[in-house]
Amino acid sequence: MESSSIFKTADNGARVEVSTFMFEGKPFTALGSVVDHENGIVIGYPEKGVLQTCDGKPIGTCRVVSKYRMPRSWIGSWMYCYRATVDGEQYHGRGFGNGMLLRLRRFKPSKKNRLAIGVKRILDQVMKGT
């Protein structure tokens, strides 16, 4: 199947992909991947540990952290929970597996981890000051 993608940058700095596919001789255009750090949203396609655009270009890494059965779903029988890293930022979301569209939100550490991160920053500042 032939495909081509055009990448644009939105006013807020988000990278947006618009893909065109040829199917039975007719072109179909759809929104592809999106990387919007300002709003904390990433849309991509996971494939063997790599988060990709429609054309297969890597935009980050991802991993499955858990899965559970979806017995009444017509899309797939398993739901996978993902963690991804895109441009050094952490994201999380759920999807139906390799090649299926995956919408991710910015990952926010738990309160316990945020407290530990805050204490570490304070200690780093104190150590630099001395």
C-alpha positions as CSV (number, residue, x, y, z in Angstrom):
1,M,0.0,0.0,0.0
2,E,1.4,3.4,-1.0
3,S,1.6,6.1,1.6
4,S,3.1,9.5,2.1
5,S,3.2,11.9,5.0
6,I,3.5,15.7,5.5
7,F,4.7,17.0,8.8
8,K,3.6,20.5,10.0
9,T,4.4,22.5,13.2
10,A,1.4,24.1,14.9
11,D,1.5,27.5,16.6
12,N,2.2,25.9,20.0
13,G,5.1,23.9,18.7
14,A,3.2,20.6,18.3
15,R,4.5,18.3,15.5
16,V,1.5,17.0,13.4
17,E,1.6,14.4,10.7
18,V,-1.0,14.2,7.9
19,S,-0.8,10.9,6.0
20,T,-2.3,10.0,2.6
21,F,-2.8,6.3,1.8
22,M,-3.8,4.8,-1.6
23,F,-6.4,2.1,-1.3
24,E,-7.9,0.5,-4.4
25,G,-6.6,3.4,-6.4
26,K,-8.3,6.1,-4.3
27,P,-6.4,8.4,-1.9
28,F,-7.5,8.7,1.7
29,T,-6.0,11.4,4.0
30,A,-6.1,11.2,7.8
31,L,-4.4,12.7,10.8
32,G,-1.3,10.6,11.7
33,S,1.0,11.1,14.6
34,V,1.0,14.1,17.0
35,V,3.7,15.2,19.4
36,D,2.3,18.1,21.6
37,H,4.5,18.6,24.7
38,E,2.7,21.8,25.7
39,N,-0.7,20.0,26.1
40,G,0.9,16.7,27.2
41,I,-0.4,14.6,24.3
42,V,1.3,12.1,22.0
43,I,-0.4,10.0,19.3
44,G,1.6,7.3,17.6
45,Y,1.8,3.7,16.6
46,P,3.8,1.2,18.8
47,E,5.8,-1.4,17.0
48,K,8.2,-3.7,18.9
49,G,9.3,-1.1,21.5
50,V,9.4,1.9,19.2
51,L,6.7,4.5,19.0
52,Q,6.3,5.4,15.3
53,T,4.6,7.7,12.8
54,C,2.3,6.3,10.1
55,D,5.3,6.0,7.8
56,G,7.3,4.1,10.4
57,K,9.7,6.9,11.4
58,P,10.6,6.6,15.1
59,I,9.4,9.4,17.5
60,G,10.2,7.7,20.8
61,T,10.4,4.4,22.7
62,C,7.6,2.6,24.4
63,R,7.1,-0.5,26.5
64,V,4.2,-2.6,27.7
65,V,3.8,-2.4,31.5
66,S,0.7,-4.5,31.9
67,K,-2.2,-6.1,30.0
68,Y,-5.7,-7.3,30.7
69,R,-8.4,-9.2,28.8
70,M,-11.1,-7.4,26.9
71,P,-13.7,-10.2,26.4
72,R,-16.5,-8.1,24.9
73,S,-14.4,-5.9,22.7
74,W,-14.7,-6.1,18.9
75,I,-11.3,-4.4,18.4
76,G,-9.1,-6.9,20.2
77,S,-9.0,-9.4,23.0
78,W,-6.2,-7.7,25.1
79,M,-5.7,-4.1,26.3
80,Y,-2.1,-3.1,26.8
81,C,-0.9,-0.4,29.1
82,Y,2.1,1.5,27.7
83,R,4.8,3.8,29.0
84,A,6.7,5.9,26.4
85,T,9.5,8.3,26.3
86,V,9.3,11.0,23.6
87,D,12.0,13.8,23.5
88,G,13.0,13.0,27.1
89,E,9.4,13.3,28.5
90,Q,7.4,10.4,30.0
91,Y,3.9,9.5,28.7
92,H,1.4,6.7,29.4
93,G,-1.7,5.3,27.8
94,R,-3.6,2.2,26.7
95,G,-4.0,0.5,23.3
96,F,-4.7,-2.7,21.5
97,G,-1.1,-3.6,20.5
98,N,1.5,-3.3,17.8
99,G,0.4,-1.1,14.8
100,M,-2.7,0.2,16.5
101,L,-3.2,3.9,17.2
102,L,-2.0,4.8,20.7
103,R,-3.0,8.0,22.5
104,L,-0.7,8.9,25.3
105,R,-0.9,11.5,28.1
106,R,2.0,13.1,30.0
107,F,3.1,10.8,32.9
108,K,2.8,12.4,36.3
109,P,4.8,10.7,39.1
110,S,3.0,9.7,42.3
111,K,3.0,12.1,45.2
112,K,5.6,9.9,47.0
113,N,7.9,10.1,44.0
114,R,7.3,13.8,43.5
115,L,8.3,14.4,47.1
116,A,11.5,12.4,46.6
117,I,12.3,14.4,43.4
118,G,11.6,17.7,45.3
119,V,13.9,16.7,48.2
120,K,16.6,15.7,45.7
121,R,16.4,19.1,44.0
122,I,16.7,20.9,47.3
123,L,19.7,18.8,48.3
124,D,21.3,19.5,44.9
125,Q,20.9,23.2,45.4
126,V,22.3,23.1,48.9
127,M,25.3,21.1,47.7
128,K,26.0,23.6,44.9
129,G,25.7,26.5,47.3
130,T,28.4,25.1,49.6
